[in-house]
Amino acid sequence: MKTRLLLACVIFVALLTLAASCPETEPPNQKPNASFTCSPTSGDSPLVVAFDAGATSDSDGTVLVYAWSFGDGSSGSGATTSHTYSTTTTRTYTARLSVTDNDGATDSTTRAVTVFAGETPPDPTPTPPSGPCNCSGPDLNCSDFSTHAAAQACYDYCRQQGYGDVFRLDGDSDGIACESLP
């Protein structure tokens, strides 16, 4: 009986020694959380936009790399930066921030920046054009308008209201309504 007890104690001590000599495993790396602000988010070209990734975080380390893609083929680096957008046509660019932490994990996020081609943004609540133009009916065609300008105003208004080319005034889909009218 003493032999069994002694053998059990030796096995127990050996297991404790073995467990103590095993390396501890570290918890898996958590990826960083990319976050940024940009200001302004829209305006006339050329538009200078400030980017700030100060809200980016990494719960178990530090962010080492801030890589910016401005959506127009240009790139930048650093936690804060600025970029000038220039365009001859109104465009919305997607600015992307990609971050890498000290253990190599990555994350990215995007924001939209709209640049107007030297014009002011369209009125969010346009005034209905004069003449026949009720986007929900009755059905109209080019012969209901006296000029191309009147047809174009109705076409543009209905598109801005979310109806699209409800009256099919743009037969060749080039954005110009009733091209045959004076």
N, C-alpha and C positions, 0 to 999 in steps of 0.2 A: 504494500500500500504506500509506503514511504517512497518507493521507486516511482510509482505512478505520479504521486504528487510532485516529486522532484522533476520528473519529465515534463509535466504540465507547466510547471513554473519556468523551466528552461525554454519551452516552446513559446510561452507568453512573452518572456523577456526578448526572445529572438524576433517575434512579430513586432513588438514595440520598437526595437532597434531598427528593424527594416522599414517600418512606417516613418520613423524619424529621419531616415536617410533619403527618402523619396523627395524629389524636388516638388515644390508647391507650384501649382499651375496658376497663371495669372488670368484674371477675367478677360474675356474677349474685348478687343478695342471697339469702342462705340464711335460711329461716324460723326463728324461735325454737323452742325446745323447751319447751312448757308442762309443768310438773310441780308437784305439791303434796302435802302431807300434811294430814290433818285428825284431830283428837283431841278427844274420843272419837269412834268411828265408830258407836256405838249407846248407847242409854240411855233412861231415862224422861223423859217430857215434864214440864216444860220442860227442854230439853237445850241447854246452851251448848257450842258446838263452835268450837275454834280452828283457823283455816286458815293455812297457811304455804306460800308459793310460792318459798321460798328456793332450791329445787333447779332452778327455771326458768333456762334459759340461752339465749344467742344467740351463736353461734360467730363472727359477723362484725359484731357491733354491740352494742347495748344494748336491753333491754326497757324501753319507756317506759310502757306501759299494762297494768295488771292489772285485769281486769273479772271480777267474781264473779256467778254466778247460783246461788242456794242451793236451787232446786228447789221452793220454796214461794211463788214470786212476789216474793221479796225479792232485792235485789242489793247488791253492795258493791264497793269498789275498794281498791287498795293491795297490796303484796307480802304483808302479813300482815293478817288481820282476824279477827273472830269473829262468830258469828251464833247467835241463840237460836231453836230450833225449838219450837213449841208445837202440840200436836194433841190431839184428843179420840178419835182412832182410831189404832191402830198403823199407821205408814206408813214406807216407805222413800223417801227423797228422793235425787235425783241432783244433787249439787253440781258446777258446771262453772266452770273457770277458763279464760278466754280472754285471751291476751296478744298485744300488738302491739309490734313492734320499731321502731327509729328509721328504718327504710326502709319501713315500712308493712306488712311481712309479719306474718301471724298464725298462731297455733296454739291449740288448746284440748285439754283433757282433763277427765275426770270421775271422781268417787268417789261411792260410795253411803253414805248416812247413814240408819240405821234408828232411828226414834223410837217408843218404846212409850207407849201412852196411859196413863201413870201405873201401869203394871203391870210386873212383872219379865218378862224375856224367857222364852219357853217353854223348858222343859227339853229340851236337845238329844237326850237319850236317855230318852224317857218310859217309865214303868213300864206294862206291859200291864195292862189292866183285868181285874178278876176276872170270872169267868163265861165264857161261850162267846165267845171272840174270838181266833181265829187268822187273821190277815189273808190267809194263803195257802190257807185252806180248813179245814174243809169249808164249803160255801156256807151262809150264814145269812140269815134274814129277820126281820122285826119280831116275829113270834110266838115266836122263840127267846129273847126277852128279857122279863123280868117288869116292867121299868119303862122309862120314857123315858130316865132318867138312865143306866141300864146300856147301852142302845142307843147313846146319845150318846157315852158313854165309848169304846165300841168303834169307832164312826164316827170320832171325833176321833183316836184312837190310830192307826187304819189310815191316815188321811190324813197324820198326822205321819210315818209310816213310808214314805210315798211311794206307797201303794197307791191313794189316792183313795177314792171311795165304792165299794169293791170289792164290797160286798154290796147296793148300791142301797138303803140304808136311808133316804136322803133323796130321796124321790120327787119333791118339787117344787123341789129344788136351792136351798133357802134356808139351808142350813147346819144345819138342825135335823132330827135323825134320829127316825124312828118317832114322829111327833107325836101319834098316836092313843093311845099308851100312857100309863098313869098316871104 
